[in-house]
Amino acid sequence: MIADEISIQPIIKKSFLLIEEEKSDEELKQLIMSSSAAKTFIRKNESVYEVSLTGVEKTLHYQHCTPIHGEESFEDIMTLVSDNHCLVMMDADHKVTGFVEPSDVCHHLFRKYQHLHAYIDTILHTTEESCTVIDKNQHVIGWTKGAEKLFSMKREQVIQKPITELFSPEHLEILNTLEKGTSVYHRQHIARENQVVLINSNPVYFQDEIIGAVVSETDITSQIKLNNELYNAREKLFHLEKEVTKLTASSDPFQRIRGRSPAMKKTINKIKKASSTQTGLLIQGESGVGKELFAKAAHHLREDKDAPFVAINCGAIPHSLFESEIFGYERGAFSGADSKGKKGKAALAKGGTLFLDEIGEMPLDMQVKILRLLQEKKFYPVGGTKELEVDFRVIAATNRDLKKMVAENTFRDDLYYRLNVVSIDIPPLRERPEDIIELTHYFLHELSITYNRPIHGISQNVMQCLLRHDWPGNIRELKNVVERLVVFSENGEIKKEDLPFDYETPVIPTSELSTYKGTESRSLTERMNEVEKKMIINELEKVDGNKLACAKNLHITRATLYNRLKKLGITN
């Protein structure tokens, strides 16, 4: 925006004669004729008049002058020009300091208009961006060199011509802006066949009336082609990565587990140590943290590649079917049973791993039978008379506090102590914000391929909203949120407005409330800076202090990284 305040000072004239005493007509004539001043004023009863000599006989002529006290705006002065032949400038003490003539005001205003037009004309000739300006009659009145290059039409070919003669009306977003007053920002638009532009468009208002419209265009046709090619290459790479994961799963069973925060590294190391033995594992963690992934990783670490991994969700099996689901049944055991009988999960897990997910939901009457199964590795199928013997390793998982359940007599203490030989806690997502970035980009990439929606990336604003969220549903919730963002994305752009939670209100993770007790005076900015500092330090450690690699991993520029290092006080 060009700041061009119009001042009245340059056109104030100082050459005048002011008469404040009573004078006869002859005395006034003599004073006017002998004075070299441009104008003569006389004050009468708090009013100021211009006095001049007219005609051959030099008759005195009086004309009332409108006073201006220096505080009026140029717009106020313009309203006085049409009704007055002369405007008298007065100071705070009502003393005349000069005068302004209407002709000078008009000339001054026209010069200012010429100056402003010269600025705008130079801007339009200097910018490399494509910019089009139309008036209220849809005629082109502005056409930059960037527009000449983009649309292959010279300025002389388009100026003062209706824009609808140059382009198809359905391809003209500028017409919507002119007719409806709508503004657009960074919207993909098909300017003409096989040409896609990114446009900004705004109406031109004058006194609450639309008098024209301006649109700027950036050609992104080649970028879209490159992005589509990149998307296809990434899709092939993604499928290749999946195949490689299948082939290397035995050598690195933790490959599918995303997240390299210190908390995750510590958890993975614990599971690796525990998996070097045949002892049972109890994996504890909130819903959605991926307990089954860790259980499968532990299974692959200590079992042969052909060993079975049999999972039972204790919270999903009806109470009446629990026993037959785990132990199986003989043929004819009950009405509706399969005529050939059915193997239970315990028998299917022979030589491998039995994974008891959500063990805290298991009915009390089944807990004693499970305890005997785990201790003796023997059981009777439902309706059977022959005891079967099995050998398997057991891994249990829960999102409930089993110790508290034991105290409340809702979980057997002997089963609890049998399961809790080695207990491993999976940290919730809110306690490892560093992993949110990695997981978000992974899910974004995976889901964009699944839904065939190329995504250009994720903005810092959206990422900050994700980092501030508490994530009660953990990784499962994060994946669902990213899926929602991909589904509602437009033209490859992720929008903050599509987040399913309130992104305006920062949330302090519940897990950190105890950390901040006693330090309530710390601002939210200080607490967020602490989290960001930990993230950057961890990333620097991963790349051995290589700042360029760190910046790339964090998807920021190296200059931004240096600024954050300085602001957060991170030294070598």
C-alpha positions as a printed Julia matrix, in Angstrom:
572×3 Matrix{Float64}:
   0.0     0.0     0.0
   1.39    3.41   -0.99
   1.22    5.99    1.78
   0.6     9.34    0.08
  -0.97   11.75    2.55
  -2.14   14.95    0.86
  -1.04   17.99    2.83
  -2.44   21.51    2.44
   0.81   23.14    3.53
   2.52   23.39    0.08
  -0.26   25.57   -1.36
  -0.73   28.01    1.54
   0.18   31.54    0.36
   1.68   34.02    2.83
   1.53   37.22    0.76
  -1.46   39.09    2.21
  -2.45   42.32    3.96
  -4.7    42.08    7.04
  -6.62   45.15    8.21
  -8.14   44.93   11.67
  -8.79   48.68   12.32
 -11.69   50.78   11.15
 -10.79   52.5     7.86
 -12.7    54.79    5.56
 -13.34   53.73    1.99
 -10.7    56.13    0.68
  -8.14   54.88    3.19
  -8.88   51.26    2.2
  -8.49   52.09   -1.48
  -5.14   53.76   -0.86
  -3.89   50.79    1.22
  -4.92   48.25   -1.42
  -3.43   50.22   -4.29
  -0.15   50.87   -2.5
   0.25   47.28   -1.17
   2.25   44.65   -3.04
   0.4    41.79   -1.24
  -1.49   39.26   -3.35
  -4.67   39.71   -1.33
  -6.1    42.1     1.24
  -8.26   40.86    4.14
 -10.28   42.78    6.66
 -11.66   41.45    9.93
 -15.18   42.5    10.94
 -17.05   41.1    13.94
 -15.05   37.84   14.17
 -15.42   37.27   10.4
 -12.8    37.71    7.68
 -13.53   39.23    4.28
 -11.43   39.71    1.19
 -11.61   43.27   -0.03
 -10.71   44.16   -3.61
 -11.18   46.96   -6.15
 -13.45   46.27   -9.13
 -14.38   48.15  -12.25
 -12.99   51.32  -13.78
 -14.13   53.36  -10.85
 -12.28   51.08   -8.41
 -15.28   50.18   -6.32
 -14.66   48.29   -3.05
 -15.86   44.71   -3.19
 -16.21   42.5    -0.07
 -16.23   38.68   -0.22
 -16.71   36.5     2.87
 -13.86   33.96    3.45
 -14.19   30.59    5.18
 -11.66   30.15    8.01
  -9.57   26.96    8.36
  -7.84   26.28   11.65
  -5.21   23.77   10.41
  -6.92   20.66   11.81
  -9.21   19.97    8.86
  -8.33   17.03    6.63
  -7.78   17.46    2.93
 -11.18   15.82    2.33
 -12.82   18.48    4.55
 -11.09   21.24    2.64
 -12.27   19.8    -0.69
 -15.9    20.14    0.45
 -15.31   23.87    1.04
 -13.61   24.56   -2.27
 -16.73   24.47   -4.44
 -18.57   27.05   -2.31
 -15.75   29.47   -1.57
 -13.45   31.61   -3.63
 -10.84   31.77   -0.87
 -10.01   29.8     2.32
  -8.24   31.67    5.12
  -5.78   29.77    7.36
  -5.96   30.67   11.07
  -3.84   29.55   14.02
  -5.01   28.49   17.49
  -5.38   32.18   18.49
  -7.57   32.87   15.44
  -4.89   34.94   13.78
  -4.71   34.83    9.98
  -1.55   33.0     8.83
  -2.2    32.57    5.13
  -4.79   31.76    2.49
  -5.58   29.02   -0.02
  -7.22   29.49   -3.41
  -9.52   26.78   -4.83
  -7.66   26.67   -8.13
  -4.45   25.85   -6.28
  -6.23   23.03   -4.42
  -7.45   21.48   -7.67
  -4.02   21.8    -9.28
  -2.34   20.33   -6.19
  -4.79   17.41   -6.12
  -4.23   16.7    -9.82
  -0.45   16.64   -9.28
  -0.87   14.17   -6.44
  -3.0    11.99   -8.69
  -0.29   12.07  -11.35
   2.34   11.09   -8.76
   0.25    8.17   -7.51
  -0.46    7.03  -11.06
   3.26    7.1   -11.83
   3.99    4.9    -8.78
   1.31    2.36   -9.69
   2.36    2.3   -13.34
   5.98    1.67  -12.33
   4.94   -1.11   -9.93
   2.95   -2.85  -12.67
   5.91   -2.63  -15.05
   8.41   -3.81  -12.44
   6.73   -6.85  -10.9
   7.36  -10.22  -12.54
   4.08  -11.59  -11.22
   1.07  -11.82  -13.47
  -1.48   -9.2   -12.43
  -4.74   -8.23  -14.14
  -6.93   -5.23  -13.28
 -10.43   -4.64  -14.65
 -12.92   -1.8   -14.13
 -16.61   -2.13  -13.3
 -17.39   -2.54  -17.02
 -15.09   -5.59  -17.2
 -12.53   -3.72  -19.31
  -8.86   -4.46  -18.71
  -7.06   -1.41  -17.32
  -3.98   -3.14  -15.88
  -1.8    -5.86  -17.46
   1.7    -6.62  -16.17
   4.69   -8.1   -17.94
   4.11  -11.27  -15.95
   0.63  -11.51  -17.48
   2.13  -10.97  -20.94
   4.48  -13.89  -20.36
   1.9   -16.16  -18.73
  -0.86  -15.68  -21.29
   1.27  -14.78  -24.36
  -0.61  -11.54  -25.0
   0.99   -8.1   -25.17
  -0.34   -5.18  -23.17
  -1.43   -3.33  -26.3
  -3.63   -6.31  -27.25
  -5.66   -6.33  -24.04
  -5.8    -2.83  -22.52
  -9.32   -1.3   -22.63
 -10.77   -4.48  -24.09
 -13.49   -6.52  -22.34
 -11.81   -9.4   -20.53
 -14.58  -11.74  -21.69
 -13.28  -11.29  -25.26
  -9.88  -12.61  -24.19
 -10.9   -15.53  -21.94
 -13.91  -17.79  -21.51
 -16.18  -16.38  -18.77
 -16.27  -19.74  -16.94
 -12.48  -19.52  -16.51
 -12.57  -16.01  -15.03
 -12.52  -15.95  -11.24
 -12.06  -12.17  -11.45
 -15.66  -11.84  -12.63
 -16.92  -13.48   -9.43
 -14.85  -10.99   -7.48
 -16.25   -8.06   -9.48
 -19.88   -9.17   -9.29
 -20.02  -10.68   -5.77
 -17.16   -8.95   -3.98
 -15.57  -12.29   -3.04
 -11.86  -12.56   -2.29
  -9.73  -15.66   -2.82
  -6.23  -16.5    -1.63
  -3.93  -19.19   -3.01
  -6.69  -21.0    -4.87
  -5.88  -23.36   -7.71
  -7.67  -22.26  -10.84
  -7.8   -23.46  -14.43
  -7.05  -20.3   -16.38
  -7.4   -22.06  -19.7
  -7.03  -25.57  -21.05
  -3.89  -27.35  -19.77
  -2.91  -24.38  -17.61
  -3.34  -24.24  -13.84
  -2.59  -21.09  -11.84
  -2.57  -20.18   -8.17
  -4.6   -16.99   -7.8
  -5.27  -14.19   -5.35
  -8.26  -11.98   -6.1
  -9.76   -8.89   -4.43
 -12.46   -6.37   -5.33
 -11.63   -2.65   -5.59
 -13.89   -0.6    -3.32
 -14.57    3.14   -3.46
 -17.06    4.57   -0.96
 -18.56    1.12   -0.35
 -19.06    0.51   -4.06
 -17.15   -2.04   -6.15
 -15.5    -0.2    -9.02
 -13.21   -2.96  -10.27
 -11.23   -6.08   -9.4
  -7.62   -7.21   -9.25
  -6.28  -10.74   -9.66
  -2.72  -12.05   -9.49
  -1.76  -15.42  -10.97
   1.2   -17.73  -10.48
   1.63  -20.51  -13.01
   1.9   -23.85  -11.17
   1.22  -26.17  -14.12
   4.77  -27.54  -14.13
   4.76  -27.84  -10.34
   1.59  -29.93  -10.43
   3.08  -32.19  -13.1
   6.25  -32.62  -11.05
   4.24  -33.2    -7.89
   2.18  -35.9    -9.61
   5.34  -37.56  -10.87
   6.82  -37.36   -7.39
   3.63  -38.79   -5.93
   3.76  -41.75   -8.32
   7.42  -42.33   -7.45
   6.64  -42.12   -3.73
   3.77  -44.58   -4.17
   6.09  -47.1    -5.79
   8.68  -46.49   -3.09
   6.06  -46.93   -0.38
   4.95  -50.3    -1.75
   8.58  -51.31   -2.16
   9.23  -50.32    1.45
   6.34  -52.55    2.54
   7.79  -55.5     0.65
  11.22  -54.84    2.15
   9.61  -54.67    5.6
   8.1   -58.11    5.08
  11.46  -59.53    4.03
  13.4   -57.88    6.87
  10.79  -58.3     9.61
  12.71  -61.16   11.2
  15.93  -59.13   11.39
  14.26  -55.94   12.64
  10.83  -56.69   14.14
  10.56  -53.09   15.43
  10.68  -51.63   11.91
   6.9   -51.1    11.86
   6.99  -49.16   15.14
   7.36  -45.46   14.36
   8.95  -43.04   16.78
  12.54  -42.47   17.82
  12.05  -40.4    20.97
  14.15  -41.26   24.05
  11.06  -42.68   25.74
  10.42  -45.02   22.8
  14.07  -46.07   22.58
  14.03  -46.94   26.28
  10.84  -48.98   25.87
  12.19  -50.88   22.85
  15.42  -51.7    24.69
  13.41  -53.11   27.62
  11.39  -55.36   25.32
  14.54  -56.54   23.56
  16.1   -57.53   26.89
  12.93  -59.26   28.12
  12.52  -61.07   24.79
  15.91  -62.69   25.16
  14.26  -64.97   27.75
  11.13  -67.15   27.68
   9.44  -65.29   30.54
   5.95  -63.87   30.2
   5.45  -60.18   29.45
   2.83  -57.73   30.7
   2.55  -54.73   28.38
   0.72  -51.8    29.9
  -0.38  -48.64   28.15
  -3.33  -46.49   27.21
  -5.66  -47.44   24.41
  -4.2   -46.66   21.0
  -0.46  -46.74   21.86
   0.15  -49.9    19.8
   0.51  -52.6    22.44
  -0.1   -55.4    19.92
   2.72  -54.12   17.68
   5.13  -54.41   20.61
   3.78  -57.87   21.42
   4.36  -59.01   17.83
   7.87  -57.55   17.9
   8.66  -59.49   21.07
   7.23  -62.65   19.47
   9.41  -62.28   16.35
  12.5   -61.72   18.49
  12.31  -65.02   20.34
  10.3   -67.36   18.09
  10.94  -69.05   14.77
   9.49  -67.42   11.68
   6.84  -70.15   11.38
   5.81  -69.98   15.06
   2.15  -68.93   15.5
   1.1   -65.65   17.07
  -2.43  -66.05   18.39
  -4.2   -62.95   19.73
  -7.27  -62.9    21.96
  -9.1   -59.65   22.7
 -10.55  -60.39   26.11
 -12.86  -57.39   25.92
 -14.46  -58.48   22.64
 -15.48  -62.06   23.51
 -18.97  -62.6    25.0
 -18.88  -64.07   28.51
 -20.75  -67.2    27.47
 -18.3   -68.0    24.66
 -15.08  -67.22   26.48
 -14.21  -70.74   27.55
 -14.94  -72.36   24.2
 -13.01  -69.6    22.39
  -9.87  -70.22   24.42
 -10.01  -73.96   25.05
 -12.03  -75.07   22.03
 -14.66  -77.8    22.15
 -15.29  -81.4    21.14
 -17.94  -82.3    18.61
 -21.42  -82.38   20.09
 -20.27  -80.43   23.15
 -23.33  -78.17   22.99
 -26.25  -77.33   20.76
 -25.12  -75.47   17.64
 -21.5   -76.61   17.94
 -19.54  -77.56   14.85
 -19.95  -81.27   14.14
 -16.2   -81.64   13.8
 -15.37  -79.7    16.95
 -13.09  -76.66   17.09
  -9.59  -75.94   18.27
  -9.25  -73.2    20.85
  -6.76  -70.33   20.86
  -4.59  -72.14   23.41
  -4.12  -75.12   21.1
  -3.51  -72.87   18.08
  -0.74  -71.05   19.96
   1.25  -74.25   20.55
   4.93  -73.63   19.87
   4.41  -69.88   19.6
   2.9   -66.95   21.47
  -0.51  -66.52   23.08
  -1.33  -62.8    23.24
  -3.99  -61.92   25.81
  -5.05  -58.4    24.85
  -7.12  -56.31   27.29
  -6.56  -58.93   30.01
  -8.26  -56.63   32.52
 -11.62  -57.3    30.81
 -11.46  -61.07   31.42
 -14.34  -62.42   33.56
 -13.37  -63.49   37.09
 -14.56  -67.09   36.65
 -12.29  -67.43   33.61
  -9.26  -66.0    35.37
  -8.74  -69.09   37.52
  -8.87  -71.35   34.45
  -6.39  -69.14   32.61
  -4.1   -69.23   35.65
  -4.09  -73.06   35.59
  -3.42  -72.98   31.82
  -0.44  -70.67   32.27
   1.01  -72.65   35.18
   0.5   -76.22   33.98
   0.18  -75.7    30.2
  -2.64  -78.26   30.27
  -6.39  -77.91   29.67
  -9.58  -79.76   28.79
 -11.59  -78.68   25.74
 -15.25  -77.93   26.42
 -17.08  -81.28   26.43
 -13.78  -83.18   26.26
 -12.48  -85.9    28.6
  -8.89  -85.95   27.42
  -6.46  -83.4    28.83
  -4.35  -81.66   26.21
  -0.86  -80.34   26.76
   0.5   -77.25   25.07
   3.67  -75.2    25.21
   3.61  -71.51   24.4
   4.9   -68.15   25.65
   2.35  -65.71   26.95
   2.19  -61.93   26.47
  -0.6   -59.98   28.13
  -1.61  -56.37   27.55
  -3.95  -53.98   29.29
  -4.93  -50.33   29.44
  -6.23  -50.7    32.98
  -4.51  -50.48   36.36
  -4.39  -54.18   37.31
  -2.86  -53.44   40.7
  -5.81  -51.24   41.57
  -8.21  -53.89   40.27
  -6.57  -56.46   42.55
  -7.15  -54.14   45.51
 -10.8   -53.77   44.46
 -11.18  -57.59   44.06
 -12.05  -57.26   40.37
  -8.89  -59.08   39.25
  -7.31  -62.16   40.82
  -4.07  -61.39   42.64
  -2.52  -64.81   41.81
  -3.11  -64.26   38.07
  -1.74  -60.73   38.37
   1.51  -61.93   39.96
   1.77  -64.73   37.4
   1.48  -62.25   34.53
   3.51  -59.44   36.07
   6.92  -61.1    35.89
   8.25  -58.5    33.48
   6.1   -55.4    33.13
   6.7   -52.84   30.37
   4.88  -49.51   30.1
   4.32  -48.01   26.65
   4.47  -44.2    27.0
   1.41  -42.3    25.69
   1.83  -40.02   22.69
   1.5   -36.8    24.74
   4.68  -37.75   26.67
   6.73  -38.02   23.48
   5.8   -35.04   21.26
   8.91  -35.66   19.15
   7.19  -38.73   17.69
   4.11  -36.76   16.65
   6.06  -35.19   13.77
   7.41  -38.5    12.45
   4.08  -40.31   12.82
   2.15  -37.45   11.17
   4.36  -37.45    8.1
   4.24  -41.25    7.88
   0.43  -41.41    8.09
   0.1   -38.44    5.74
   2.2   -40.24    3.15
   0.47  -43.59    3.65
  -3.07  -42.23    3.53
  -2.45  -39.89    0.59
  -1.49  -43.0    -1.4
  -4.45  -44.98   -0.05
  -6.93  -42.28   -1.11
  -4.98  -41.24   -4.2
  -4.78  -37.63   -2.99
  -1.32  -36.08   -3.45
  -0.53  -33.82   -0.5
   1.98  -30.98   -0.89
   2.94  -31.07    2.8
   1.76  -29.87    6.18
   2.13  -26.29    7.37
   3.87  -25.24   10.58
   0.54  -23.88   11.9
  -1.19  -27.26   11.54
   1.8   -29.08   13.02
   1.83  -26.75   16.02
  -1.86  -27.56   16.61
  -1.06  -31.28   16.51
   1.82  -30.81   18.94
  -0.4   -28.92   21.39
  -3.18  -31.53   21.39
  -3.39  -33.92   24.37
  -4.06  -37.1    22.26
  -6.2   -39.14   24.68
  -6.61  -41.72   21.87
  -2.85  -41.77   21.21
  -1.53  -43.07   17.87
  -4.92  -44.44   16.81
  -6.43  -40.97   17.27
  -3.53  -39.31   15.44
  -3.98  -41.62   12.45
  -7.72  -40.89   12.37
  -7.07  -37.12   12.51
  -4.53  -37.32    9.67
  -6.97  -39.42    7.67
  -9.63  -36.75    8.17
  -7.2   -34.04    7.0
  -6.37  -36.02    3.87
 -10.04  -36.7     3.09
 -10.97  -33.01    3.41
  -7.84  -31.68    1.69
  -8.27  -29.5    -1.38
  -5.7   -29.21   -4.14
  -3.09  -30.92   -1.99
  -3.49  -28.42    0.86
  -4.05  -29.46    4.48
  -6.29  -26.94    6.27
  -6.24  -26.14    9.98
 -10.03  -25.67    9.94
 -10.49  -29.41    9.28
  -8.96  -30.44   12.61
 -11.62  -32.21   14.71
 -10.57  -30.51   17.95
 -10.37  -26.94   19.22
  -7.02  -25.78   17.9
  -7.35  -22.24   19.29
  -7.12  -23.3    22.94
  -3.68  -24.7    23.84
  -3.87  -27.89   25.91
  -1.32  -28.83   28.57
  -0.93  -32.64   28.55
  -2.39  -34.22   31.66
   0.77  -36.22   32.1
   2.73  -33.0    32.52
   0.46  -31.39   35.09
   2.4   -32.94   37.96
   5.61  -31.61   36.44
   4.2   -28.1    36.45
   2.77  -28.2    39.97
   4.48  -25.6    42.01
   5.59  -23.79   38.84
   2.23  -22.34   37.82
   3.9   -18.98   37.26
   5.56  -20.35   34.11
   3.81  -19.18   30.97
   2.55  -21.46   28.22
   5.28  -20.11   25.93
   7.98  -21.18   28.41
   6.52  -24.66   28.68
   6.19  -25.03   24.89
   9.78  -23.81   24.48
  10.92  -26.53   26.87
   9.19  -29.2    24.78
  10.64  -27.75   21.56
  14.11  -27.64   23.12
  13.95  -31.33   24.0
  12.81  -32.19   20.46
  15.65  -30.28   18.81
  18.29  -31.71   21.18
  17.06  -35.26   20.54
  17.13  -34.68   16.78
  20.66  -33.24   16.97
  21.79  -36.3    18.92
  20.33  -38.59   16.24
  22.44  -36.91   13.53
  25.56  -36.41   15.68
  25.15  -32.63   15.77
  24.82  -32.19   11.98
  22.65  -29.07   11.82
  21.86  -29.37    8.11
  20.6   -32.94    8.56
  18.71  -31.89   11.69
  16.95  -29.07    9.81
  15.97  -31.46    7.0
  14.56  -34.0     9.45
  12.51  -31.28   11.16
  11.35  -29.9     7.77
  12.68  -26.38    8.48
  15.41  -24.26    6.95
  18.88  -24.17    8.44
  18.43  -20.46    9.19
  15.27  -21.23   11.18
  17.12  -23.93   13.09
  19.95  -21.52   14.01
  17.41  -18.94   15.18
  15.66  -21.52   17.37
  18.99  -22.75   18.77
  19.9   -19.21   19.74
  16.48  -18.39   21.2
  16.26  -21.64   23.19
  19.85  -21.38   24.45
  21.03  -24.64   22.86
  24.82  -24.69   22.57
  27.25  -27.23   21.12
